[in-house]
Amino acid sequence: MHIVLISPYSGIEATGLRVLSSCLKAAGATTNMIFLPNLEEAMAGDHFHVRNVEPVLVHQMTTICASADLIAMSVMTPSFHIARGLTEAIKANLSIPVIWGGIHPTVRPDECLQYADLVCVGEGEQALVELMHALAAGGSYTSIHNLGYLDEDGQLVLNPLNPLLTDLDALPFPDYAFEDHYLLHEGRLTRATEQLMHYYLTDLGSWASGPVYGVLTMRGCPYHCTYCANNALMEIYDHWSHLRRRSPGSVIAEIQAVRERLPQIEAIILRDDTFLANTTDYIAEFSRLYREEVGLPFRAYTTAQTADPVKLQHLAEAGLRYVIMGIQSGSRRIQKLYERKATNERVLQAARVLHQFAAWAPRPTYDVITDNPYETLEDRWVTLQLIHQLPPPYRLSLYALTFYPGTDLYHRAIADGYITPDDQRSYAYNFQIIASTYYNFALFCHSLNLPRIFLDVLATYEVFRIMSLKPLDRLAGRLLDGLLALRLWRNTRLYARRHVAWLETEEVEAHG
């Protein structure tokens, strides 16, 4: 059996899809993987719906997929439109079954089955291997757990779910045998090389100047944030809130295996939103192994509840150089809407703890959700006051609130009339692109760590109230647009430098 797996995302990590490829290989299949990186999306320069399925891409993809027995595509909500376009193009040229998996098919299986032949709901490692065996034997897949399909009458059939995987160490590492992978590069699908992998793994404009590798150490989430995909998965799995952890040794072994294939990796990202929710003993053991065997700088995420100085000390001594913590809102009313339990005092206490580690991680990043139609002027003012109290220096990552299907907030937004059940704006919206308002301008200026006297003026109530009036709000929005354009220009220059360096490397190797 030969299976082609397609990632339509703007980056090339696609950890879940890579693990599926490794599972299929372990079960006897051969695979190709196709990645469609897009730097405009990655740099927040465009919305997702702008991407077109070009004829040259369709031709190349059809050629690669022609020998496949099954085509599997990972689909998150913002990639729905390109996944639909790719699937329609494939099915117009080939008679090969297409299965979609990921969060969007999990929460919207009926919609996805208008385009795909099958969907995988929830975790797919066992289901996809069983589907591969069923197709190879010419048997039926209608009883395979986690699969969804339309019956002969066009009615939706969703099979029961397998229990959640508990032994994550038993899973193979993500597939980085890149010789069998293709990347969309300069408008064409190109066989992956070590140089191209390094090129697209560079975390552009961020804390590391070269290639970085992201690793997942756990599944599940103990929190119930109403806007998050984990919230939707809790509706499907009874025990999704229980953390399932890999052993520290397994995580370190994965990092080392990838570094053998991609030796230029210079930093690691612990992708888990709640890595510091691990016990102190776990973090101490992980830190010891990481310091002894990896030794690269790394980034980790925390919450206000888990920003513990003992845990952070272990991590700092192991190489922690960048920390991200979610704040989202300073308004108690909006915190309740989001089901964010940390009080503002807890947030400030956590920020002070992070500030103690400035010698290791000098500029933490705090996430804030903006452009929320539920917010009043007072809600925004309270959030700005909270941000104004954070110990500098820091960064802010500002994200536009998006109502993702399947979440509690999505259902509430429908009930409150902000969206309709068939609203597809979240399918195209890049949440990194924020509205042009005074509120966002004031937040962005705080992120730039401008002189305190200027920030004090921005955060005074009278200035905030007056500047939030429409004519002045639009003026501040234009100033924000200018600042964001400068940031995009900076990132574009970094991309250009990286591109030149890559071309020079290619030229040296071509003549070497």
DRENBA-389595 format. One record per residue (C-alpha): residue number from 1; x, y, z; residue in one letter. Coordinates in steps of 0.05 Angstrom, whole numbers, plus 5000, padded with zeros to 4 digits. Layout:
residues N
  nr   xx   yy   zz rest
 NUM    X    Y    Z    a
...
END
This chain:
residues 512
  nr   xx   yy   zz rest
   1 5000 5000 5000    m
   2 5024 5069 4982    h
   3 4995 5130 5017    i
   4 5006 5204 5003    v
   5 4997 5251 5062    l
   6 4985 5325 5048    i
   7 4996 5384 5096    s
   8 4964 5449 5070    p
   9 4991 5491 5127    y
  10 5037 5552 5123    s
  11 5092 5516 5161    g
  12 5122 5447 5150    i
  13 5121 5418 5221    e
  14 5053 5383 5217    a
  15 5074 5338 5275    t
  16 5009 5297 5276    g
  17 5012 5282 5202    l
  18 5086 5262 5207    r
  19 5070 5214 5264    v
  20 5015 5183 5221    l
  21 5065 5173 5165    s
  22 5112 5137 5213    s
  23 5055 5093 5238    c
  24 5037 5074 5167    l
  25 5109 5057 5151    k
  26 5115 5015 5214    a
  27 5053 4977 5191    a
  28 5084 4961 5123    g
  29 5061 5018 5078    a
  30 5103 5066 5037    t
  31 5088 5140 5040    t
  32 5102 5206 5007    n
  33 5088 5272 5043    m
  34 5071 5338 5010    i
  35 5079 5405 5047    f
  36 5053 5472 5022    l
  37 5090 5525 5063    p
  38 5068 5598 5053    n
  39 5111 5653 5083    l
  40 5059 5707 5072    e
  41 5012 5671 5119    e
  42 5068 5655 5168    a
  43 5087 5729 5171    m
  44 5014 5750 5180    a
  45 5015 5786 5114    g
  46 4953 5754 5087    d
  47 4889 5717 5103    h
  48 4883 5643 5089    f
  49 4830 5646 5035    h
  50 4876 5684 4988    v
  51 4916 5622 4970    r
  52 4898 5594 4902    n
  53 4907 5524 4876    v
  54 4950 5539 4816    e
  55 4947 5494 4754    p
  56 5021 5476 4760    v
  57 5010 5454 4832    l
  58 4950 5412 4811    v
  59 4990 5378 4755    h
  60 5049 5362 4801    q
  61 5006 5338 4858    m
  62 4965 5294 4811    t
  63 5029 5263 4785    t
  64 5055 5249 4855    i
  65 4988 5221 4878    c
  66 4975 5178 4816    a
  67 5009 5117 4846    s
  68 4975 5123 4914    a
  69 4923 5076 4942    d
  70 4899 5128 4992    l
  71 4908 5204 5000    i
  72 4905 5232 5071    a
  73 4900 5306 5085    m
  74 4905 5343 5151    s
  75 4854 5399 5158    v
  76 4847 5453 5210    m
  77 4791 5504 5203    t
  78 4835 5559 5171    p
  79 4860 5510 5119    s
  80 4790 5487 5098    f
  81 4787 5527 5033    h
  82 4854 5504 5006    i
  83 4839 5432 5028    a
  84 4773 5435 4991    r
  85 4807 5463 4928    g
  86 4862 5411 4930    l
  87 4813 5354 4941    t
  88 4768 5376 4884    e
  89 4829 5381 4838    a
  90 4854 5312 4858    i
  91 4786 5279 4850    k
  92 4776 5312 4782    a
  93 4838 5276 4757    n
  94 4844 5213 4799    l
  95 4798 5158 4826    s
  96 4834 5149 4892    i
  97 4799 5154 4960    p
  98 4814 5216 5000    v
  99 4808 5219 5076    i
 100 4810 5283 5117    w
 101 4832 5284 5189    g
 102 4847 5338 5241    g
 103 4805 5384 5283    i
 104 4758 5409 5229    h
 105 4735 5341 5204    p
 106 4729 5322 5278    t
 107 4679 5378 5293    v
 108 4648 5385 5223    r
 109 4648 5315 5192    p
 110 4584 5325 5152    d
 111 4612 5388 5119    e
 112 4679 5356 5103    c
 113 4646 5295 5072    l
 114 4618 5339 5017    q
 115 4689 5337 4990    y
 116 4727 5279 5022    a
 117 4707 5206 5017    d
 118 4723 5193 5090    l
 119 4738 5232 5153    v
 120 4777 5212 5214    c
 121 4747 5238 5279    v
 122 4794 5249 5337    g
 123 4861 5212 5344    e
 124 4877 5176 5280    g
 125 4938 5132 5290    e
 126 4900 5067 5299    q
 127 4844 5083 5251    a
 128 4889 5101 5192    l
 129 4931 5038 5200    v
 130 4867 4995 5203    e
 131 4840 5031 5141    l
 132 4905 5017 5104    m
 133 4900 4943 5121    h
 134 4826 4941 5100    a
 135 4840 4973 5033    l
 136 4900 4927 5021    a
 137 4856 4866 5034    a
 138 4799 4892 4992    g
 139 4755 4891 5053    g
 140 4705 4938 5084    s
 141 4724 4998 5126    y
 142 4653 5013 5150    t
 143 4665 4985 5220    s
 144 4732 5018 5234    i
 145 4728 5062 5295    h
 146 4738 5137 5288    n
 147 4719 5137 5215    l
 148 4661 5176 5186    g
 149 4629 5170 5117    y
 150 4564 5178 5079    l
 151 4523 5115 5068    d
 152 4487 5096 5003    e
 153 4430 5143 5021    d
 154 4477 5201 5034    g
 155 4467 5197 5109    q
 156 4524 5212 5156    l
 157 4554 5152 5192    v
 158 4602 5163 5250    l
 159 4633 5101 5279    n
 160 4649 5097 5354    p
 161 4715 5125 5378    l
 162 4774 5084 5400    n
 163 4797 5099 5472    p
 164 4848 5153 5477    l
 165 4920 5130 5470    l
 166 4952 5126 5539    t
 167 5023 5102 5522    d
 168 5049 5159 5480    l
 169 5119 5130 5483    d
 170 5094 5072 5440    a
 171 5083 5119 5381    l
 172 5138 5126 5330    p
 173 5173 5192 5322    f
 174 5149 5241 5269    p
 175 5172 5223 5199    d
 176 5231 5265 5178    y
 177 5256 5218 5123    a
 178 5251 5279 5078    f
 179 5278 5244 5016    e
 180 5206 5220 5005    d
 181 5176 5289 5018    h
 182 5158 5347 4973    y
 183 5156 5421 4990    l
 184 5122 5477 4954    l
 185 5181 5523 4938    h
 186 5180 5582 4891    e
 187 5113 5560 4862    g
 188 5131 5487 4848    r
 189 5132 5422 4887    l
 190 5205 5405 4898    t
 191 5236 5343 4930    r
 192 5257 5361 5000    a
 193 5331 5368 5015    t
 194 5368 5381 5079    e
 195 5378 5453 5057    q
 196 5304 5463 5042    l
 197 5283 5432 5108    m
 198 5329 5480 5145    h
 199 5303 5537 5103    y
 200 5230 5525 5121    y
 201 5242 5507 5193    l
 202 5272 5576 5207    t
 203 5227 5613 5256    d
 204 5226 5677 5216    l
 205 5230 5742 5256    g
 206 5228 5706 5322    s
 207 5277 5690 5378    w
 208 5322 5643 5338    a
 209 5357 5663 5274    s
 210 5363 5593 5245    g
 211 5324 5528 5241    p
 212 5283 5507 5301    v
 213 5248 5442 5317    y
 214 5181 5437 5353    g
 215 5165 5376 5395    v
 216 5101 5355 5430    l
 217 5109 5321 5498    t
 218 5036 5310 5518    m
 219 4964 5307 5496    r
 220 4902 5336 5530    g
 221 4892 5400 5569    c
 222 4869 5412 5640    p
 223 4837 5479 5623    y
 224 4770 5493 5591    h
 225 4782 5557 5551    c
 226 4718 5566 5511    t
 227 4752 5591 5447    y
 228 4802 5533 5441    c
 229 4803 5469 5400    a
 230 4816 5431 5465    n
 231 4748 5455 5487    n
 232 4716 5423 5426    a
 233 4754 5358 5438    l
 234 4728 5355 5509    m
 235 4658 5348 5480    e
 236 4681 5287 5441    i
 237 4727 5253 5492    y
 238 4707 5245 5565    d
 239 4778 5247 5590    h
 240 4811 5298 5544    w
 241 4824 5343 5604    s
 242 4871 5289 5633    h
 243 4943 5301 5611    l
 244 4977 5242 5577    r
 245 5052 5250 5579    r
 246 5111 5222 5542    r
 247 5171 5204 5585    s
 248 5228 5254 5586    p
 249 5273 5201 5554    g
 250 5225 5193 5495    s
 251 5223 5268 5483    v
 252 5299 5274 5485    i
 253 5307 5214 5438    a
 254 5261 5246 5387    e
 255 5299 5312 5388    i
 256 5365 5275 5379    q
 257 5338 5232 5322    a
 258 5315 5294 5284    v
 259 5381 5330 5297    r
 260 5418 5272 5265    e
 261 5377 5284 5202    r
 262 5378 5360 5207    l
 263 5443 5379 5242    p
 264 5435 5454 5232    q
 265 5377 5458 5281    i
 266 5397 5510 5332    e
 267 5338 5515 5379    a
 268 5279 5474 5405    i
 269 5206 5493 5417    i
 270 5166 5454 5469    l
 271 5099 5462 5433    r
 272 5054 5442 5491    d
 273 5010 5498 5516    d
 274 5016 5472 5587    t
 275 5086 5443 5592    f
 276 5096 5473 5662    l
 277 5034 5436 5685    a
 278 5081 5376 5692    n
 279 5103 5358 5761    t
 280 5167 5387 5790    t
 281 5199 5318 5788    d
 282 5182 5309 5715    y
 283 5210 5377 5697    i
 284 5273 5364 5738    a
 285 5286 5298 5702    e
 286 5271 5329 5634    f
 287 5317 5387 5648    s
 288 5374 5342 5670    r
 289 5369 5299 5607    l
 290 5361 5359 5562    y
 291 5421 5395 5591    r
 292 5465 5333 5585    e
 293 5443 5308 5517    e
 294 5415 5366 5477    v
 295 5441 5431 5505    g
 296 5406 5477 5455    l
 297 5366 5539 5475    p
 298 5292 5525 5478    f
 299 5224 5558 5484    r
 300 5167 5536 5530    a
 301 5096 5557 5546    y
 302 5065 5567 5614    t
 303 5002 5593 5646    t
 304 4995 5640 5705    a
 305 4976 5581 5749    q
 306 5039 5540 5731    t
 307 5093 5594 5729    a
 308 5130 5562 5788    d
 309 5200 5589 5805    p
 310 5227 5520 5822    v
 311 5205 5491 5756    k
 312 5231 5552 5718    l
 313 5298 5547 5753    q
 314 5307 5475 5728    h
 315 5288 5495 5658    l
 316 5331 5558 5658    a
 317 5392 5518 5677    e
 318 5376 5469 5621    a
 319 5372 5523 5567    g
 320 5304 5558 5572    l
 321 5312 5624 5534    r
 322 5241 5644 5515    y
 323 5175 5638 5553    v
 324 5104 5650 5528    i
 325 5045 5658 5576    m
 326 4972 5669 5558    g
 327 4935 5728 5590    i
 328 4879 5739 5538    q
 329 4840 5791 5578    s
 330 4843 5832 5642    g
 331 4768 5840 5647    s
 332 4736 5792 5697    r
 333 4673 5791 5655    r
 334 4711 5769 5593    i
 335 4754 5721 5633    q
 336 4689 5687 5654    k
 337 4667 5686 5581    l
 338 4732 5651 5563    y
 339 4732 5608 5627    e
 340 4800 5635 5645    r
 341 4808 5622 5720    k
 342 4871 5662 5735    a
 343 4857 5729 5770    t
 344 4895 5792 5749    n
 345 4935 5788 5813    e
 346 4955 5717 5796    r
 347 4975 5740 5726    v
 348 5018 5796 5755    l
 349 5049 5749 5805    q
 350 5067 5701 5749    a
 351 5096 5758 5708    a
 352 5140 5779 5767    r
 353 5164 5707 5773    v
 354 5182 5706 5699    l
 355 5218 5772 5708    h
 356 5262 5740 5760    q
 357 5290 5696 5704    f
 358 5307 5754 5658    a
 359 5380 5732 5658    a
 360 5359 5669 5622    w
 361 5295 5689 5586    a
 362 5300 5764 5581    p
 363 5235 5782 5546    r
 364 5174 5738 5558    p
 365 5116 5740 5510    t
 366 5044 5749 5534    y
 367 4985 5729 5491    d
 368 4925 5775 5488    v
 369 4860 5764 5451    i
 370 4832 5826 5419    t
 371 4776 5846 5370    d
 372 4724 5812 5413    n
 373 4652 5836 5398    p
 374 4632 5819 5469    y
 375 4681 5870 5498    e
 376 4659 5939 5520    t
 377 4703 6000 5525    l
 378 4710 5986 5599    e
 379 4732 5914 5586    d
 380 4787 5938 5539    r
 381 4808 5992 5588    w
 382 4816 5942 5645    v
 383 4858 5896 5600    t
 384 4903 5954 5580    l
 385 4913 5971 5654    q
 386 4934 5900 5668    l
 387 4984 5901 5611    i
 388 5010 5968 5635    h
 389 5029 5937 5702    q
 390 5071 5880 5672    l
 391 5145 5886 5689    p
 392 5182 5905 5625    p
 393 5212 5886 5579    p
 394 5163 5839 5546    y
 395 5129 5824 5480    r
 396 5054 5819 5466    l
 397 5025 5771 5416    s
 398 4958 5801 5396    l
 399 4907 5753 5366    y
 400 4839 5770 5337    a
 401 4783 5730 5370    l
 402 4759 5676 5322    t
 403 4697 5634 5333    f
 404 4721 5564 5315    y
 405 4668 5510 5302    p
 406 4655 5462 5358    g
 407 4677 5507 5415    t
 408 4631 5532 5470    d
 409 4644 5604 5449    l
 410 4625 5587 5377    y
 411 4557 5561 5401    h
 412 4547 5621 5446    r
 413 4564 5669 5389    a
 414 4510 5635 5346    i
 415 4459 5641 5403    a
 416 4477 5714 5413    d
 417 4472 5731 5339    g
 418 4545 5747 5325    y
 419 4551 5692 5274    i
 420 4505 5643 5239    t
 421 4512 5567 5235    p
 422 4535 5571 5163    d
 423 4584 5629 5176    d
 424 4652 5611 5146    q
 425 4692 5673 5164    r
 426 4734 5633 5213    s
 427 4753 5588 5154    y
 428 4791 5644 5121    a
 429 4811 5692 5176    y
 430 4883 5696 5197    n
 431 4877 5710 5272    f
 432 4946 5743 5271    q
 433 4916 5802 5232    i
 434 4885 5850 5281    i
 435 4837 5908 5271    a
 436 4861 5980 5262    s
 437 4838 6010 5329    t
 438 4867 6054 5384    y
 439 4862 5996 5433    y
 440 4906 5952 5390    n
 441 4952 6011 5377    f
 442 4961 6022 5452    a
 443 4974 5948 5463    l
 444 5024 5944 5406    f
 445 5062 6005 5433    c
 446 5068 5969 5500    h
 447 5096 5909 5463    s
 448 5149 5954 5433    l
 449 5170 5975 5504    n
 450 5168 6048 5485    l
 451 5188 6101 5537    p
 452 5147 6095 5600    r
 453 5123 6167 5599    i
 454 5092 6155 5530    f
 455 5059 6090 5552    l
 456 5032 6125 5615    d
 457 4996 6175 5570    v
 458 4968 6120 5525    l
 459 4940 6084 5585    a
 460 4906 6142 5620    t
 461 4830 6135 5620    y
 462 4815 6202 5589    e
 463 4863 6191 5532    v
 464 4837 6120 5522    f
 465 4764 6143 5522    r
 466 4775 6202 5474    i
 467 4821 6164 5427    m
 468 4770 6108 5423    s
 469 4719 6155 5391    l
 470 4710 6140 5317    k
 471 4751 6194 5281    p
 472 4810 6188 5329    l
 473 4803 6112 5332    d
 474 4812 6110 5257    r
 475 4873 6156 5261    l
 476 4905 6111 5313    a
 477 4888 6051 5270    g
 478 4927 6081 5213    r
 479 4987 6091 5258    l
 480 4980 6018 5278    l
 481 4977 5997 5205    d
 482 5042 6034 5194    g
 483 5076 5999 5252    l
 484 5051 5931 5229    l
 485 5075 5947 5158    a
 486 5144 5962 5186    l
 487 5144 5895 5222    r
 488 5123 5859 5159    l
 489 5177 5897 5121    w
 490 5228 5875 5173    r
 491 5206 5803 5168    n
 492 5207 5807 5092    t
 493 5279 5832 5095    r
 494 5297 5774 5141    l
 495 5264 5727 5092    y
 496 5303 5759 5034    a
 497 5369 5750 5071    r
 498 5351 5678 5086    r
 499 5333 5667 5013    h
 500 5399 5695 4990    v
 501 5437 5652 5039    a
 502 5399 5591 5014    w
 503 5415 5607 4941    l
 504 5489 5615 4959    e
 505 5488 5547 4994    t
 506 5454 5515 4933    e
 507 5506 5546 4887    e
 508 5564 5522 4930    v
 509 5536 5451 4931    e
 510 5522 5452 4857    a
 511 5595 5468 4843    h
 512 5622 5425 4900    g
END
